[in-house]
């Protein structure tokens, strides 16, 4: 597995990869959990949202970075992070690993790569968020194995 810095030509692949990776969350977890009204309002355009979000993940002038993991030239995963040097704070904004490469320590390698990048910019604390649903259970396990402390948070939705 080879981890390298993002290049602009990665963008279309990363958008498609992100949609493929997180599609099951939106369609098989979130939608059935909250129902059509809330789903439609909160994340009804989740594919379009990823087109915008992924396009803005890498901007070194704003201390935002992406690293890509490849195996034999095939995208296996990526991590995006941002740093606020004045606060000594870093955040993993997205971590995506292809289903066939999960349980191979790729998530760990990508997080450690991002952590090293954050440290080099003066960050002393990292924040990583994920869902509390079954889809995100592997991510929670990964983050806890990296020594991250889970902060209990509850988010509620209700139609009006």
N, C-alpha and C positions, 0 to 999 in steps of 0.2 A: 504494500500500500504506500502510495506517495502522496504527501500533503504539500500543497504549494499555494502561493498567493493567487488571489483572484485576478483574472484578466477580463477586460470588457467583453470579449467574445464568449465568455462563460454564461452571460446573462440569460439567453434563451433556454439553455439547458437547465440552469438553476431554477428558473420559473417553472418549467415543466416538472422538474424533479420535486419541487416544493408542493405543487398541486397534487402530484401522484402520492407523495409521502403523507400529506395531511388530509387528503380527500376522505379516507375512512373515518377520521375523527369527525369531520363536519357532517358527513352523510349517514354514518352508522352509529355515531355516539351522540353528538350534540343535537342534531335534528330530532331524533326520537325522544331525547330527554326533555327538550323544551317545547316541542310542538312547532307547527308551521308558522304561526304568527310571529313568535319570538325569533325563530330561526330566520325567517324572511327579513325581519327588521335588523337583527344583529349581524347576521352572516350570510344573508341570501345571495350576496355577490362575492363570496369568499374567493373564488378564482380570480376575479378582477382585482380584488384587494391584494392578492399575492403578486400580481403583475406590478402593482405600484410599490408594495413593500420591498420586494426583492430588488427592484431597480434602485432603491435608495439605500441598500445595506452597505455598500462600499463607497466611502468618501473619506479618504485619508485626511483631507483638509479639516474635516469635522471629527477626526479621531474615530472613524467607523471603518471596520475591516472585515474581509471575508477570506477564509481559507478553504480550499477545495481538496477533497481526497479522491484519488483516482487509482484504479487498478487496471493495468493494461490499457490505459486511455479511456476507460469507462468510469463515469461519475459514480462514486460509491457513497458520498456524503459531503456535507459542508457545515461550516460553523461561521456565524457572523457575530461580531462583538463591537462594542463601543466603549469608549473611555471618556470620563470627565476628569482630566488631570488635576484640576483645581480642587476637586472633592476627593481625589485619590480613589475613585470609584470606577469599576468596570462592570459591564453587563453583557452576558451572552444573550443576544437578541433572538437568535434562532439556531437550532441544531437539528439537522436532518440526516438520517442514515438510511440507505436503501434496505428494504426488508431482508434481502439475501445476505447483507453484511452485518446484521445485528448479531449480538453475542460474540463478536470477534474483537472486542475492545476498540473498535473504531471510534465510538462515541467518546471513550476515555481519551484516546489520542487527539481527537479534534478539540476537546475541552482543554486538555493540557497545552496544546498549541496556542489556543486563544488566551489561556492564563499567562503563558510566557509573553505573548504580545502585550497583554495588559500591564504586566509587571514592568516591561521595558518602557512603558509610558507613565510609570509612577503610580499605577493603581495598587492599592493595598487590600481592597475588598472587592469581591465579585458577587454579582446578583444573577441568579438564574431562576426563571419562572417556568412553571408547567401546570398542566391541569391535574385535578384530583380524580378524574374519571379513570376507568380501566384502560382506555387507549394510552394514557400517559403514564401508567404504572412503571413501565421499563425506564422511562426518563427519570422518574422519582428515585428509582433504585440506583440508577447511574449517579445522579447528583449526590445522593446520600453516601455512595461508595467513594466519592471524591472528597468527602468531609464537609459537604454543604449542610447547613442547618435548615431544617424545614420550619417555615413560619406558617402556622395555621391561618388561613384566610377563607372567608366564606363570601361567595358572590351569589346573589339571588336575582331571579327574573320573575316578572309577573305581567301578564297582559292587563291592560287597563280597560 
